[in-house]
Amino acid sequence: MAEHVIGIDLGGTETKIGIVQEDGKIIEKRMIPTKVFEGRIAVVTRIGDAIEELLHESGMNSSDVIGIGVGSPGSIDHETGTVLFSPNLPDWSGFGLAAMLEKITGIKTFIENDANSFILGEWAFGEFKGSQHMLGLTLGTGVGGGVITHGMLMTGSMGYGGELGHTIVEPGGPLCGCGSHGCLESLASATAIVNMAREFSKRFPESLIFASPEITAKVVFDSARAGDLAATIVVERATRALATAISNYIHVFNPEHIIIGGGISKAGDLLIDSIQKKMPEYVMPSFNGTFSITLSKLVENAGIKGAASIVFYRIS
């Protein structure tokens, strides 16, 4: 019989939970509001209730599941399953998330940073599954990253390694949420793209960007696709930051595959083509032809599958 795990994609706004088979098939899934403002105990209790309901609906019980994997934002002590710090989950610092979920469900639980779980999902279920050298970037509200090298997730001495979004690509650039200036996250996240677009409201008041009722990263990319000048300038700056950062990762990690996920990956060819075009300017010739840059094909289920893959990785 196929082994089953529960994958939990814990987000600041919503949490996705699914029962996943070892081949990556999702048996049952659901999305619940996280309601961070209610406090961590209420959040985890609600997740426990949702797990119980999912198991019931699928005709399974806790003994049919080999583990729970949680992809959580923030810095994680993955050995103890403790959330050390998370800007999106303010009262969770030092919270033993794994211990509480195990107590509620009776199922062994593993926690990883959500960007690490993204690359583990690609390793377990993605287009290049099983690759020994791969790197993931998640472009959303922030920019996260994860690195698999020699078939192992790179975590560093304290487990904080792989903070690829905080590579500085433009010294003295925009202020980042981490407090530094010019990080990749301050130039290529959805938040950054919207901020950069707003700065053009005086210079390009007729821009397609400002004809929209709400400025979003999607609006900016769609406007650039339509030939809008302000939007094109923003996309060029964001993709130059990405090309700069990715070339650094290529020189440091020598990955076979760089996989981009998160909401901004929906920009598709415009995003990838703009990055690819800039790579020869930054990458040493000896690395030419050694890597691919692609969009994740896991899309909507990437979070659940990534969280599930934590269990398969940790017990394999």
C-alpha positions in Angstrom: 0.0 0.0 0.0 1.2 3.5 -0.9 2.6 5.5 2.0 0.6 8.7 2.9 1.8 11.9 4.5 0.0 15.2 5.4 1.4 18.4 3.9 0.7 21.7 5.5 1.5 25.0 3.7 1.3 27.5 6.6 0.8 31.0 5.3 0.2 34.4 7.0 -3.2 34.6 5.5 -4.3 31.1 4.5 -3.2 27.6 5.3 -3.4 24.7 2.8 -3.6 21.1 4.1 -3.5 17.9 2.0 -3.1 14.2 2.3 -0.4 13.2 -0.2 0.7 9.8 -1.6 4.4 9.0 -2.1 3.9 9.4 -5.9 2.7 13.0 -5.2 -1.0 12.4 -5.8 -3.1 14.5 -3.5 -6.0 12.4 -2.0 -7.8 15.2 -0.2 -7.1 18.9 0.4 -8.6 22.0 1.9 -7.7 25.6 2.6 -8.5 27.3 5.9 -7.9 30.9 7.0 -4.9 31.1 9.2 -6.2 33.9 11.5 -2.8 34.7 12.9 -4.4 37.4 15.1 -6.2 34.7 17.2 -2.8 33.5 18.5 -0.7 30.4 17.8 -2.6 28.0 20.0 -5.9 28.7 18.2 -4.2 28.5 14.8 -2.6 25.1 15.5 -5.8 23.8 17.1 -7.8 24.7 14.0 -5.1 22.9 11.8 -5.5 19.8 14.0 -9.3 19.9 13.5 -8.9 20.2 9.7 -6.5 17.2 9.7 -9.0 15.1 11.6 -11.8 16.1 9.2 -9.6 15.3 6.1 -8.7 11.9 7.5 -12.3 11.1 8.2 -13.4 12.2 4.7 -10.8 10.0 3.1 -11.7 7.0 5.3 -8.3 7.0 7.0 -7.0 7.4 10.5 -3.8 8.7 12.0 -2.1 5.3 11.9 -2.4 5.4 8.1 -0.1 8.5 7.9 3.7 8.2 8.3 4.2 11.9 9.2 3.1 15.5 8.9 5.3 18.0 7.1 4.8 21.8 7.6 6.3 24.5 5.4 6.4 27.5 7.6 7.6 31.1 6.9 10.6 32.3 9.0 13.7 30.8 10.6 13.2 27.2 11.7 15.1 24.9 13.9 14.3 21.8 11.9 15.8 19.4 14.3 13.4 20.3 17.1 10.5 21.6 14.9 10.6 25.1 16.6 9.7 28.3 14.8 12.6 30.6 15.9 11.4 33.8 14.2 8.7 34.6 11.7 7.8 38.2 10.6 4.4 37.0 9.3 3.6 35.1 12.5 4.5 37.7 15.2 3.8 35.7 18.4 5.5 32.4 17.1 9.1 33.2 18.1 10.4 30.2 20.0 7.2 28.2 19.4 7.5 24.4 19.5 5.1 23.9 16.5 6.1 20.2 15.8 5.6 19.2 19.5 2.1 20.8 19.6 0.9 19.2 16.4 2.2 15.8 17.5 0.4 16.2 20.8 -2.9 17.1 19.0 -2.7 14.5 16.2 -0.5 11.7 17.5 1.5 11.9 14.2 5.3 12.5 13.9 5.7 16.1 12.6 8.6 17.8 10.8 8.9 21.5 10.1 10.9 23.3 7.5 11.2 26.9 6.2 8.6 27.3 3.4 11.2 28.1 0.7 13.2 25.0 1.7 10.1 22.9 1.4 9.5 24.4 -2.1 12.8 23.0 -3.3 12.2 19.7 -1.5 8.9 19.5 -3.3 10.7 20.0 -6.6 13.3 17.3 -5.6 10.5 14.8 -4.7 7.8 15.5 -7.3 8.9 18.2 -9.8 10.1 18.2 -13.4 13.7 17.4 -12.4 12.9 15.2 -9.4 15.9 13.4 -8.0 18.4 16.0 -9.2 21.4 16.1 -6.9 22.1 19.8 -7.5 19.1 22.2 -7.7 18.1 25.5 -6.4 14.6 27.1 -5.8 13.5 30.7 -5.7 10.0 31.6 -4.5 8.9 35.0 -5.7 5.9 36.2 -3.7 5.3 38.8 -1.0 9.0 38.2 -0.2 11.7 36.2 -1.9 12.7 32.8 -0.5 15.3 30.3 -1.5 16.4 26.7 -1.0 19.4 24.8 -2.2 19.9 21.0 -2.7 23.5 20.1 -3.2 24.8 16.5 -3.5 21.3 15.4 -2.9 21.0 17.1 0.5 19.2 20.2 1.6 21.7 22.9 2.5 20.8 24.4 5.9 24.1 25.7 7.3 25.5 25.4 10.9 22.4 26.9 12.6 19.8 25.9 10.1 19.4 29.4 8.7 21.3 28.8 5.4 19.8 29.4 2.0 18.4 32.9 2.6 18.8 33.6 -1.1 16.3 36.5 -1.1 18.7 38.5 1.0 21.7 38.4 -1.4 22.5 42.0 -2.0 22.3 42.8 -5.7 22.2 46.6 -5.6 24.2 48.1 -2.8 22.4 51.2 -1.4 19.3 50.1 -3.2 15.7 50.0 -1.8 15.1 49.3 1.8 14.4 45.6 2.5 12.1 44.2 5.1 15.1 42.7 6.8 16.5 46.2 7.4 19.3 46.1 4.8 19.3 47.9 1.4 19.4 46.4 -2.1 18.5 42.8 -1.3 17.0 40.7 -4.1 13.7 40.8 -2.1 13.7 44.6 -2.2 13.8 44.5 -6.0 12.1 41.3 -7.2 9.3 40.5 -4.7 5.7 41.4 -5.5 5.9 44.0 -2.8 9.0 45.6 -4.4 7.5 45.5 -7.9 4.4 47.4 -6.7 6.6 49.9 -4.8 8.8 50.6 -7.8 5.8 51.0 -10.0 4.2 53.6 -7.7 7.4 55.7 -7.9 6.6 56.4 -11.5 3.1 57.9 -10.9 4.4 61.5 -11.4 6.6 60.8 -14.4 4.2 58.5 -16.2 0.7 59.4 -15.0 -0.8 58.0 -18.2 0.8 54.6 -17.7 -1.4 51.5 -18.0 -0.3 50.6 -14.5 -2.3 53.5 -13.0 -5.4 52.8 -15.1 -6.0 49.8 -13.0 -8.1 50.1 -9.8 -5.4 48.3 -7.9 -1.6 48.1 -8.6 -0.4 44.5 -8.3 2.7 42.7 -9.7 0.4 41.1 -12.3 -0.8 44.5 -13.5 2.8 45.6 -13.9 3.8 42.5 -15.9 0.6 42.6 -18.0 1.3 46.3 -18.7 4.9 45.6 -19.7 3.6 42.8 -22.0 1.4 45.5 -23.7 4.4 47.7 -24.3 3.9 50.2 -21.4 7.2 52.1 -20.8 6.9 52.5 -17.0 6.0 48.8 -16.5 8.9 47.8 -18.8 11.4 49.8 -16.7 10.2 48.1 -13.5 10.3 44.6 -15.1 13.8 45.3 -16.4 15.0 46.3 -13.0 13.4 43.4 -11.2 14.7 40.8 -13.8 18.2 42.4 -13.8 18.3 41.9 -10.0 17.2 38.3 -10.5 19.8 37.7 -13.2 22.5 39.2 -11.0 21.5 37.0 -8.0 21.1 33.8 -10.0 24.5 34.2 -11.6 26.0 34.5 -8.1 24.1 31.3 -7.1 25.4 29.5 -10.2 29.0 30.4 -9.4 28.7 29.4 -5.7 26.5 26.2 -6.0 26.9 25.1 -9.6 23.3 23.8 -9.7 21.9 21.8 -12.6 18.5 23.4 -12.3 17.2 26.8 -11.0 13.5 26.6 -10.5 11.3 29.7 -9.9 8.0 29.5 -8.1 5.6 31.7 -6.1 3.0 34.1 -7.4 5.3 36.1 -9.7 6.2 32.9 -11.6 2.7 33.3 -13.2 4.3 36.1 -15.3 5.6 33.2 -17.4 7.7 33.7 -20.5 8.1 37.5 -19.9 9.8 36.7 -16.6 12.0 33.8 -17.7 13.0 35.4 -21.1 13.9 38.7 -19.4 16.2 36.8 -17.0 17.7 34.5 -19.6 18.6 37.4 -21.9 20.7 39.0 -19.2 22.6 35.9 -18.0 25.5 36.0 -20.5 26.5 39.4 -19.1 27.0 37.9 -15.6 27.9 34.2 -15.9 31.4 33.0 -16.5 31.8 31.2 -19.9 32.9 28.0 -18.2 29.4 27.7 -16.7 27.6 28.1 -20.0 25.3 25.1 -20.7 25.6 23.7 -17.2 22.3 25.0 -15.8 18.6 25.5 -16.7 16.3 28.2 -15.4 12.6 27.2 -15.5 9.3 27.9 -13.9 7.9 25.4 -11.4 5.2 23.1 -12.9 3.8 22.2 -9.5 1.9 25.6 -9.4 -1.2 25.6 -7.1 -0.2 22.5 -5.2 3.5 23.4 -4.8 3.0 24.4 -1.1 1.2 21.2 -0.1 3.5 18.9 -2.1 6.6 20.7 -0.8 5.4 20.3 2.8 4.7 16.6 2.2 8.1 16.1 0.7 9.7 17.2 4.0 8.5 13.9 5.5 9.7 11.8 2.6 13.1 13.6 2.7 13.6 13.3 6.5 12.6 9.6 6.8 14.2 8.4 3.5 
